[in-house]
Structure formats: C-alpha cells, structure tokens
Amino acid sequence: MKTQASEDKQLDNYDISLLAALQRDGHATHQQIGEQIHLSPSQVSRRVQRLQAAGYIQRFVALLSPEAVGLGVRAVSYVALTRNSGDEGLVFEREIALLPEVLECYSIAGESDYILHIVATDLKNLSESVLRRVTRIPGVGSVRSNIVLNCIKATTELPLEQLAARR
C-alpha cells in the first residue's frame, strides 16, 4: 500500500489546480474545470478518479444553508466527561453519532473532552431537545454552550499551498 508521502509526490500542478477548482465548485463539469486548468475533460475525469481512489477526494456533496432549511441557531458546546478512563468516551462518541443536529464532534485536550458544533431550529429546541439529550448520555459531567451570534468565516476549502511546497 502506498503511503501518504508517496501519494503526495504523484501530485502535479494540474492535480493541485483540479483539487482547488473542485473545492470552489464541486458541481462544475469536467469541461468547465478543464477550461480553467487547461486540460481536456477526459484528462480531468481520469485525474478525478485517481484522486478519489487515492483518498484525496472523500465525496461530493451539496452544501445547504442552515437558515434556509430552518436551522438558524448554532451553538458550540464543550463537553467534559466524569472520567477519562473506561468506556465513557466510547459511549459518548457512539451516542453523539446518532444526533443529526450535531454536525461536528472533536475529541480535544484541555478543560473539556469534546467540542460539538450543533444546529437547531430555535433556542428552545436547542435547549430542550439537543442539549438535554447530550447531558443524559452516560458519563457526561458537564456541558457548556455558546450560542453563535454571527458567522464571520465558514469554509470547507482546505489550503493547498503545502502540496505544491512538498514537490
């Protein structure tokens, strides 16, 4: 099996440009991308397939507006478990995976054990439905939440400069 480092060496400027173009618009046709990066649609198609097989492209999705679908409240919650030994972490992670309102969950080091990015229809729903379910997960000691007032920056585009620097 190839290592990530050996895969990186196979990326050329076209691959990096292709990844950047797909991050900007995953809905663009191979023809449109080819015109942007100066490749034929068939070359773009082959490269996309190779980048998917190599694990650079995980999947293609449509990014929805939370507000447009009625999920206008966002919260960032910090969860501390009662203990860091045993199965509390596994139980928590398994239960969090079942909550569709939790968009992201990160295991962290510091005061808390996890950070959650949560969406809800309104503050009542956030409090009664989502956070109540989180606090009832066995092993949860405390939950501190911050309500997002305004999103200053949100992106799904990863910086790709380090790929060119490795070559």
C-alpha positions, 0 to 999 in steps of 0.5 A: 500500500502506498503511503501518504508521502508517496501519494503526495509526490504523484501530485502535479500542478494540474492535480493541485489546480483540479483539487482547488477548482473542485473545492470552489465548485464541486458541481462544475463539469469536467469541461468547465474545470478543464477550461480553467486548468487547461486540460481536456475533460477526459484528462480531468475525469481520469485525474478525478478518479485517481484522486478519489481512489487515492483518498484525496477526494472523500465525496461530493456533496451539496452544501445547504444553508442552515437558515434556509432549511430552518436551522438558524441557531448554532451553538458550540458546546464543550463537553467534559466527561466524569472520567477519562478512563473506561468506556465513557468516551466510547459511549459518548462518541457512539451516542453523539453519532446518532444526533443529526443536529450535531454536525461536528464532534472533536475529541480535544485536550484541555478543560473539556473532552469534546467540542460539538458544533450543533444546529437547531431550529430555535433556542428552545429546541436547542435547549430542550431537545439537543442539549438535554439529550447530550447531558443524559448520555452516560458519563457526561459531567458537564456541558457548556454552550455558546450560542453563535451570534454571527458567522464571520468565516465558514469554509470547507476549502482546505489550503493547498499551498503545502502540496505544491511546497512538498514537490 
